[in-house]
Amino acid sequence: MNTAPRRTETTIDPELNAYNAAFYALGLRWHWDADTYAALQAFTCPIERIRRYLETRHPHLLKAYDPEFLASAIETRKTRPETAANGYFNWAEARAGEVGI
């Protein structure tokens, strides 16, 4: 039995928040929750982590984009000071203002 505390909105990993901020900034309608992020931690390379996510959740994008290109764009945006220093924000809720959501 796993006795580790489950991550909540208030204990979210800053890197997970930076990924979600990068997705939002790049116009990607993605949101990694704590469980998705934890599962992707099996891949130590950030580029491989994003590639695996694309292959399993958005394979249609692989027909139009090179996965290394997308992963590199996400990683670059994620590490920008203004993205990394945003603090916690629920990026899933940011989509609430979109038409049809």
Secondary structure by P-SEA (a helix, b strand, c coil): cccccccccccccaaaaaaaaaaaaacccccccaaaaaaacccccaaaaaaaaaacccaaaaacccaaaaaaaaaaaaacccccccccccccccccccccc
